[in-house]
Amino acid sequence: LNKIAPDNIVVIAEKIVETNVASTEELEIVIALVMKKALGEPHYCETYADLVFKLKSDMPEFPAPDGGKPKSFKSTLLNVCQNEFESISQESLALTDEETLGRDKEELDFLLSKKKQRCLANMKFIGHLFL
């Protein structure tokens, strides 16, 4: 994923599919990695959304443990996105006492900025996914 660019999405998607995801846990790991990269690199959100679109049709489905609907790439992605979005709150954007301890104003501003950027990147990624 470190070499992702709009012109090599197909190659990267093929390499991910070749890993032969064998369980829902592995599927969740793949999605979590894509999500982590998308939130860490907001300027590539659209590219990661395109990667997800390519993977959606090629990744396997797994039977649900309770016998319900099978776990697909799309349903797992929706759950991960929903959990990330729901974790955003005023408290999550505020700094904890541990984070503020021993830091000057400039460092605190930087930490707040990083939290805000992650929040905005999440919204941007979700927006690109559903366009």
C-alpha positions as CSV (number, residue, x, y, z in Angstrom):
1,L,0.0,0.0,0.0
2,N,3.0,2.3,0.4
3,K,3.3,2.5,-3.4
4,I,-0.3,3.3,-4.2
5,A,-1.1,5.8,-6.9
6,P,-4.1,6.3,-9.2
7,D,-2.3,4.5,-12.1
8,N,-1.4,1.3,-10.2
9,I,-4.6,0.6,-8.3
10,V,-5.3,-2.5,-10.4
11,V,-1.9,-4.0,-9.8
12,I,-2.1,-3.5,-6.0
13,A,-5.7,-4.8,-5.9
14,E,-4.5,-8.0,-7.7
15,K,-1.7,-8.5,-5.3
16,I,-4.0,-8.1,-2.3
17,V,-6.5,-10.6,-3.9
18,E,-3.5,-13.0,-4.5
19,T,-2.9,-13.2,-0.7
20,N,-6.0,-15.5,-0.6
21,V,-7.8,-14.1,2.4
22,A,-9.1,-17.2,4.2
23,S,-11.2,-15.9,7.1
24,T,-13.3,-12.9,8.3
25,E,-10.4,-12.0,10.6
26,E,-8.0,-11.7,7.7
27,L,-10.6,-9.7,5.8
28,E,-10.9,-7.3,8.7
29,I,-7.1,-6.9,8.8
30,V,-7.0,-6.1,5.1
31,I,-9.8,-3.5,5.5
32,A,-8.2,-2.1,8.6
33,L,-4.9,-1.6,6.8
34,V,-6.5,0.2,3.9
35,M,-8.5,2.3,6.3
36,K,-5.4,3.2,8.3
37,K,-3.5,4.2,5.2
38,A,-6.5,6.3,3.9
39,L,-6.8,8.1,7.2
40,G,-3.0,8.6,7.5
41,E,-2.8,10.0,3.9
42,P,-5.9,12.1,3.4
43,H,-4.7,13.4,0.0
44,Y,-4.9,9.8,-1.3
45,C,-8.5,9.1,0.1
46,E,-10.0,8.9,-3.4
47,T,-7.3,6.5,-4.5
48,Y,-7.9,4.2,-1.5
49,A,-11.6,4.4,-2.2
50,D,-11.0,3.3,-5.8
51,L,-8.9,0.4,-4.4
52,V,-11.8,-0.6,-2.2
53,F,-14.1,-0.5,-5.2
54,K,-11.8,-2.9,-7.1
55,L,-11.4,-5.2,-4.1
56,K,-15.1,-5.3,-3.4
57,S,-16.0,-7.7,-6.2
58,D,-12.9,-9.9,-5.9
59,M,-12.7,-10.7,-2.2
60,P,-14.4,-13.8,-0.9
61,E,-17.5,-14.0,1.3
62,F,-17.5,-16.0,4.5
63,P,-20.4,-17.7,6.2
64,A,-21.7,-15.9,9.3
65,P,-20.9,-17.8,12.5
66,D,-24.6,-17.5,13.6
67,G,-25.9,-18.7,10.2
68,G,-27.1,-15.3,9.1
69,K,-26.0,-13.3,6.1
70,P,-22.5,-14.1,4.9
71,K,-19.7,-11.7,5.8
72,S,-18.7,-9.9,2.6
73,F,-16.0,-7.3,2.0
74,K,-18.7,-4.6,1.7
75,S,-20.4,-5.5,5.0
76,T,-17.1,-5.7,6.8
77,L,-16.0,-2.4,5.3
78,L,-19.3,-0.8,6.4
79,N,-18.8,-2.0,10.0
80,V,-15.2,-0.7,10.1
81,C,-16.3,2.7,8.7
82,Q,-19.2,2.9,11.0
83,N,-17.1,2.1,14.1
84,E,-14.5,4.7,13.1
85,F,-17.1,7.3,12.5
86,E,-18.9,6.6,15.8
87,S,-15.7,6.9,17.7
88,I,-15.5,10.5,16.8
89,S,-16.7,12.8,19.5
90,Q,-15.7,16.0,21.2
91,E,-13.8,13.9,23.8
92,S,-11.9,12.1,21.1
93,L,-10.8,15.4,19.6
94,A,-9.7,16.7,23.1
95,L,-6.2,15.9,24.5
96,T,-5.9,13.7,27.5
97,D,-3.9,14.6,30.5
98,E,-1.2,12.1,29.5
99,E,-1.0,13.8,26.1
100,T,-0.6,17.3,27.5
101,L,1.9,16.4,30.2
102,G,5.3,18.0,29.6
103,R,4.4,19.5,26.2
104,D,4.6,23.1,25.1
105,K,1.8,24.9,23.2
106,E,3.3,24.2,19.8
107,E,3.3,20.4,20.4
108,L,-0.2,20.5,21.8
109,D,-1.4,22.4,18.7
110,F,0.3,19.8,16.5
111,L,-1.4,16.9,18.3
112,L,-4.8,18.6,18.1
113,S,-4.2,19.2,14.4
114,K,-3.4,15.6,13.8
115,K,-6.6,14.4,15.6
116,K,-8.7,16.8,13.6
117,Q,-7.0,15.8,10.3
118,R,-7.8,12.1,11.1
119,C,-11.4,13.0,11.7
120,L,-11.7,14.9,8.5
121,A,-9.9,12.2,6.6
122,N,-12.4,9.7,7.8
123,M,-15.3,11.7,6.5
124,K,-13.5,12.4,3.2
125,F,-12.8,8.6,2.8
126,I,-16.4,7.7,3.5
127,G,-17.6,10.3,1.1
128,H,-15.4,9.0,-1.7
129,L,-16.5,5.4,-1.0
130,F,-20.1,6.3,-1.5
131,L,-19.8,8.6,-4.5
